[in-house]
């Protein structure tokens, strides 16, 4: 499996410039003047004017089709770089998280499906007790996350000094062999992927076999999607997950002193959105 992956030459892949998103969200990109320069093709599902007419329209003109109370003025734009505007909205009778943020001199309007997991207070107490009683905090972390998202496998992957990695904790429901203690070579998670884990601390892919959605507009492949929660995975990563028989995945970064130290990696054998 690893040998096959090397032939894909993933070190050279510009995964942040893929120009595509996953099918559980929508994305519209504006320049700093508030003019639309790119829009995901699936926005035709809710935008009355259509995506071709959306190019060059002002951000507030588009936002009124999503949430009439949300407006962006020029004085807000610098603020949005470190403090994204977030709100729950209804689109096509479904609940979405609306996020407006600034990154790399672009304004992003992002919609992601919101299917919140409700955690009761007694569950939080159970999670805390699990940490207190465990001799291995990383194993307790895997067990707690597994209870919340109910994925088939949750593991903690530690990056080593030589840039290889090792699985240091695992909680699994699968009958397959444990991969606890398994060592991965450096190219298993290439450098550009590690940089994205530093910029975007949580990611998910609900269905590796689902069709991804292209961006329409001005040079969509030149737009840096590093911060996007709905950015599509690279074909290399999708093939990697398919090789493992994984249909859905999620990841959460563990950052210490601005360095990617460990990664919580979650896998499910059937498609699943969280």
Rosetta blueprint (number, residue, H / E / L):
1 X L
2 X H
3 X H
4 X H
5 X H
6 X H
7 X L
8 X L
9 X L
10 X H
11 X H
12 X H
13 X L
14 X L
15 X H
16 X H
17 X H
18 X L
19 X L
20 X E
21 X E
22 X L
23 X L
24 X L
25 X E
26 X E
27 X E
28 X E
29 X E
30 X E
31 X L
32 X L
33 X L
34 X L
35 X E
36 X E
37 X E
38 X E
39 X E
40 X E
41 X H
42 X H
43 X H
44 X H
45 X H
46 X L
47 X L
48 X L
49 X L
50 X L
51 X H
52 X H
53 X H
54 X H
55 X L
56 X L
57 X L
58 X E
59 X H
60 X H
61 X H
62 X H
63 X H
64 X L
65 X L
66 X L
67 X L
68 X L
69 X L
70 X L
71 X L
72 X L
73 X L
74 X H
75 X H
76 X H
77 X H
78 X H
79 X H
80 X H
81 X L
82 X L
83 X L
84 X L
85 X E
86 X E
87 X E
88 X E
89 X E
90 X E
91 X E
92 X L
93 X L
94 X E
95 X E
96 X E
97 X E
98 X E
99 X E
100 X E
101 X E
102 X E
103 X E
104 X L
105 X L
106 X E
107 X E
108 X E
109 X E
110 X E
111 X E
112 X E
113 X E
114 X L
115 X L
116 X L
117 X L
118 X L
119 X L
120 X L
121 X H
122 X H
123 X H
124 X H
125 X H
126 X H
127 X H
128 X H
129 X H
130 X H
131 X H
132 X H
133 X H
134 X L
135 X L
136 X L
137 X H
138 X H
139 X H
140 X H
141 X H
142 X H
143 X H
144 X H
145 X H
146 X H
147 X H
148 X H
149 X H
150 X L
151 X L
152 X L
153 X E
154 X E
155 X E
156 X E
157 X E
158 X E
159 X E
160 X L
161 X L
162 X L
163 X L
164 X L
165 X E
166 X E
167 X E
168 X E
169 X E
170 X E
171 X E
172 X E
173 X L
174 X L
175 X L
176 X L
177 X L
178 X L
179 X L
180 X L
181 X L
182 X L
183 X E
184 X E
185 X L
186 X H
187 X H
188 X H
189 X H
190 X L
191 X H
192 X H
193 X H
194 X H
195 X H
196 X H
197 X H
198 X H
199 X H
200 X L
201 X L
202 X E
203 X E
204 X E
205 X E
206 X L
207 X L
208 X L
209 X L
210 X L
211 X L
212 X L
213 X E
214 X E
215 X E
216 X E
217 X E
218 X L
219 X L
220 X H
221 X H
222 X H
223 X L
224 X L
225 X L
226 X L
227 X L
228 X L
229 X L
230 X L
231 X E
232 X L
233 X L
234 X L
235 X H
236 X H
237 X H
238 X H
239 X H
240 X H
241 X H
242 X H
243 X H
244 X L
245 X L
246 X L
247 X L
248 X E
249 X E
250 X E
251 X E
252 X E
253 X E
254 X E
255 X E
256 X E
257 X L
258 X L
259 X E
260 X E
261 X E
262 X E
263 X E
264 X E
265 X E
266 X E
267 X E
268 X E
269 X L
270 X L
271 X L
272 X L
273 X L
274 X L
